[in-house]
Amino acid sequence: MTSIFERQLGADFARLHPRLRERFGFCEQDGVACVGTGVMERIWRGPAFTLPFLHLGTTRHILFPERGTDVPFTIENYAYRDSYGRETVTFVRTFCLPRQPRRFDATMIYSPARRGIIDFLGTHQHVAVDLDFTVDSRGGLWIRTLDQRLHEGPVSMRVPSLIRGDATVHEWWDGRHFRIEVSVRHRRFGPLFGYHGSFTAEYPSTALAPPSVRPVRECARE
């Protein structure tokens, strides 16, 4: 069985740097996880008017309002089958800020119906985001958000561009570390949130994704 990322990228998966192929190449049947530890050199946010939006994100582990430099960081990627039988990979990022840790949680699945990977944001999978993946000339990976949908109770709707943030993620291997740069922008109001830094990864053997990284609620709607 191939990973959801290999399925997404197809032949381009082979163009990834070998370290990124290792990091994104495992699936639930392999019985391993990828746990990264490092430092985010800078965490930033947009102007003051973004604060209510960022504070709201903390309630479900999506975004947060704090800024910082040289912040210890972990990212936990576990592959498992969710309650709907979908191969799922966790992206649980923890930022050890001085006053309190903050998390940015997401789970990704491959959706045959939408012909690509969907990123469910937060602890309750209430925001579903289509993703575009490309490989650059040095084997790095670019991820960009596309269409976004809100699933909350009986409500299921496309998120209008007027109120959504569009994210760009760039991850690559610099010869010693994984490097990552994340930026969330609003099409009209500009930068909202982002961070950049580096980490190293270990691949512990595991049969299960621990409850601490799994969402509180899983959403059947994609």
N, C-alpha and C positions, 0 to 999 in steps of 0.2 A: 504493500500500500504506500502511495506517495503522500507527502505532506500537502496541506492545502495551498502552500505557497508555490510548490513545484507545479501543482495543478493549475494555479493561476498564471504562472509565468511561462509554462510550457518549455519550449526549447531554450528560452532566454534564461531559465534557471541555471543552466550550465555556464552562463557568462558571469554569474556572481563570483566574487572572490571565494576561494575554498573555505575560509573562516565563516563567511556569511552563508555558504551552502550548508555548513555544519549547523549553524545557528537556526536556520529556517527550514532545515531539511528533515526534521523528525516528525513522527506522528504518534498517535496513541499506542499503537502496537509495538513501537520501539522500546517502550518502558524507560525513557529518559526524559529529563527536563533540561531547560537552560536557565540558569540563575546568574544574572550579571550583577556585579558590584563595582562602584566607581564613584566619581565626583562630577556633579554638574557645575561647571565653571561659572555659569550665570543663569539665573532664573529671572525673567523679567515679565512685566505686565504693561498694558496700555495706560492711557490717561485715567484720571479719577472717575470719569463716567463709566468705566468698565467694571468698577468695584462691585456694584450690586449683582451683575451678571456672574462675576467670578466667585463671590460669596455664595450665590445660589448653587454653583457647581460643587461646593464642598459637601453639600448634603447627600450627594450620591457619588462621591469620589470621581469627579470629572476634572474640574479646574479649581484653582484656588488663588487668593489675592496676594499672597506673600511674594516678596522678591528676595533674592539672596545671591551670594557668591560662594564658590567652593563648598557646595552642599552635598554631603554624602547621599548616595543614591543606590537603590537596588531595583532590578527588573526581573520579574518571575514569569517565565513562559512554561506552562504545563499544557500538554495535549491530552484530551479526554473526550469521551462521548457524553453529550449532554442528555437530558431526559427525553429529547425528541430524536435521539440517535444520530445527531450531527457531530462530526469531527470538529472539535473546538480547541482553540489555543488561547490561553490567557496572556494578557499583557498587563500585569499589575506592577505599576511603578510607585515606589515609595521614596519620598524626598524628606530627609531627616533635617528639617528646619529647626532653628533654635527654640522656638516657643512650642511647637508641636509638629509631629510628622504629618505630612499630607500625602494622600494617595491619588493616583490617576489610574482608574481601572478600565479595562476593556476586554472583551472576548471576541475572537474572530472565528467565522465559519466560512466555508465555501458554499455558495447557493447556486445549484444548477438552474433554478428558475431565473435568477438574475445574472447568471453566467459570470460570476465573479465572487470575490471575497466581500463579506459584509462585516463591518466592525460595529459591535454593540457597545455603546459607551455606558459606563457607570455600573453601579451595583444592581440595578433593576432592568438592564437592557431596554430602557425606554426610548433610546435614540439609536436608530439603525442607519449606518452610513456606508454607501458604496465606495469602494477604494480603487484607485488606479495605481498599478505597479509598473515601474520601469527600471532597467538596469543601465548604469552609466558606463563610460569607457574604462574606468578603473575597477569595475566589479562592485561598485556601491549600489545601494538600493534606494530608490525614491518612491515614496508613497504619498499620494495626493487624494484628498477627499472629493467626492462627487455628490451625487444626490443624497439627501438626508430625509429621514422619516421619523415622526414622533408616534410612539405607541404607548399610550397611557390610559389604562382602563378601557372604556369603550371607544376612545378616540384613537384614530389612526389617520395620520395626515402627512403630506409632504411639507417639510419645513421650508418656508419662503426664504429666498436669498436675503431679504431685507433684515431678517433677525438671526441668521445663522453665521457661524464662524467657519471659515475654510482653512483646513490644516495642510501643511506640507511637512513631511518627515524625510530626512536624509540620514542614512546609516551607512558607514563604510569602515574598512579596516585600514589603519594607518601604519601597519607593520609591527605594532606592539599592543594596540588597544582597538576596541570598537569605538568609533566616534559616532555621536548622534547630535542632530540639530533639528529642533521642532519649532515651528512657527504657526500660530493661529491668527488669522486676519479676518476682518470684516471688509466686505467689498467697498463699502462707503466710508466707514470710520477708521479703517487702517488696522495697525497691529493691536491684538488683544492680549496675547499670552505666548510665552515660549521659553525654551531653555536649550542649552548646549553643553556638552561635556564628553566624558569618555568612561569606559568601563571594560572590565575583563569578564570572562564567562567560565562557569563550570557546568558540567553535565551530569548531575547526580542521577543514579538509577532510582526509578520510582514506578510504582504500579498505579498510583492514583494521584489525581490533583487534590491537594489538601483543601478542606472547606474554606480556609482563610483567603484563597485566591479565586474561588468560584463565586458567581453572582448570587445575590440573595434571591432573585427571581429570574427565571428564564422565559424568554418571549418566543412564541411560535411564529409570530408574524415577522416577516422579513421585509 
